[in-house]
Amino acid sequence: MMTQTAQAPKLADDKFRMIRDLIYEMSGMYFGDGKKYLMESRLARRLGACGLKTYDEYYYFIKYDPGRAQEINRLFDEVTINETSFFRNPPQLDAFAKKILPGIVAEKEQKNTRNLRIWSAACSSGEEPYSLGIYVLESLKFSLPKWKVEIHASDLSEEILQKAKTGLYGDNSLRNTTPTYRSRYFVQANGKYAIRDEVKQLVQFQQINLSDKLKMRSMRGMDVIFCRNVLIYFDMESKKQVIAHLYDSLNPGGYLFIGHSESLHGVSKAFKLVHFPKAMVYQKA
Ligand SMILES: C[S@@+](CC[C@H](N)C(=O)[O-])C[C@H]1O[C@@H](n2cnc3c(N)ncnc32)[C@H](O)[C@@H]1O
């Protein structure tokens, strides 16, 4: 990533609003006025990388230039916040591993339909979908070959998806990972932890913008969706749209996890709220 140059231009309020409104239109992410200085340093890096001198030029470039798609992706890489870790928010993961997953598995065993479709929508660097993969392996154990397991993982940022695909992590990413899981599902080399292939091969990564209606409609038949810690960057209107799409993506009775500090209050009444110890999960009726 490039560092900011000393002569980085100041971002005037009106230019900040033009660009943040454009980012909002393209991604649903909304940056309030308090985020102007954070945006200034990030946009200055993109200006430098594109060889442009003013934010006006940059705005017209990403809005109209026929070759803008690649730069829009770089801009998304720059402005997204990718904080995550393995087994983030243990009570939610416990609800998934101890209650929801065994319930789905038992029901499907009974119906003799052994397919499992899980989606980590806004997966960042992959810790979330790989954590889910670990729990699937723990749950299915030796019956795994009888199952068709698909863990779909998507994010807006191409750069973060590249990192996710490598499956290589530092200590900080594993701060909630037990010693047993560290040794069972990771190989340690050169101070890094590499996720083992048996987990890696369960997860398929692709770029999906949660505001892209067409791509969202292509995701169907999910048993469980994790869409955690991303709706906080969206305004109410975009949240409503995203949640309506996620509802359609779920099978009847399917479960939706959002971040523990997020809520669907005022966003959707379509889900039933299911309570677990220290965690709440939304279920499609
Ligand atoms: C804070 S991380 C959350 C990662 C993970 N879900 C977790 O809870 O640990 C938020 C992620 O949302 C992604 N994101 C932001 N806007 C998005 C959008 N419009 N579509 C898809 N992903 C988006 C960011 O790139 C970032 O990786």
The ligand as a MOL file (V3000), in Angstrom:
LIG
                    3D

  0  0  0     0  0            999 V3000
M  V30 BEGIN CTAB
M  V30 COUNTS 27 29 0 0 0
M  V30 BEGIN ATOM
M  V30 1 C -15.3750 -5.5700 9.9740 0
M  V30 2 S -15.3080 -6.6970 8.6460 0 CHG=1
M  V30 3 C -16.2930 -8.0220 9.2770 0
M  V30 4 C -15.7090 -9.3830 8.9640 0
M  V30 5 C -16.4700 -10.5700 9.5810 0
M  V30 6 N -17.8130 -10.6590 9.0760 0
M  V30 7 C -16.4720 -10.4720 11.0850 0
M  V30 8 O -17.5110 -10.1560 11.6710 0
M  V30 9 O -15.4330 -10.7030 11.7060 0 CHG=-1
M  V30 10 C -16.4000 -5.9010 7.4810 0
M  V30 11 C -16.2200 -6.3900 6.0520 0
M  V30 12 O -17.3170 -5.9170 5.2730 0
M  V30 13 C -16.8420 -5.6840 3.9720 0
M  V30 14 N -17.7910 -4.8140 3.2680 0
M  V30 15 C -18.0120 -3.4850 3.4370 0
M  V30 16 N -18.9550 -3.0660 2.5760 0
M  V30 17 C -19.3500 -4.1400 1.8490 0
M  V30 18 C -20.2740 -4.3370 0.7960 0
M  V30 19 N -20.9880 -3.3410 0.2970 0
M  V30 20 N -20.4010 -5.5790 0.2790 0
M  V30 21 C -19.6670 -6.6140 0.7670 0
M  V30 22 N -18.7720 -6.4990 1.7720 0
M  V30 23 C -18.6080 -5.2630 2.2930 0
M  V30 24 C -15.4810 -5.0580 4.1950 0
M  V30 25 O -14.6530 -5.1720 3.0630 0
M  V30 26 C -14.9660 -5.8550 5.3970 0
M  V30 27 O -14.1400 -6.9190 5.0070 0
M  V30 END ATOM
M  V30 BEGIN BOND
M  V30 1 1 1 2
M  V30 2 1 2 3
M  V30 3 1 2 10
M  V30 4 1 3 4
M  V30 5 1 4 5
M  V30 6 1 5 6
M  V30 7 1 5 7
M  V30 8 2 7 8
M  V30 9 1 7 9
M  V30 10 1 10 11
M  V30 11 1 11 12
M  V30 12 1 11 26
M  V30 13 1 12 13
M  V30 14 1 13 14
M  V30 15 1 13 24
M  V30 16 1 14 15
M  V30 17 1 14 23
M  V30 18 2 15 16
M  V30 19 1 16 17
M  V30 20 1 17 18
M  V30 21 2 17 23
M  V30 22 1 18 19
M  V30 23 2 18 20
M  V30 24 1 20 21
M  V30 25 2 21 22
M  V30 26 1 22 23
M  V30 27 1 24 25
M  V30 28 1 24 26
M  V30 29 1 26 27
M  V30 END BOND
M  V30 END CTAB
M  END
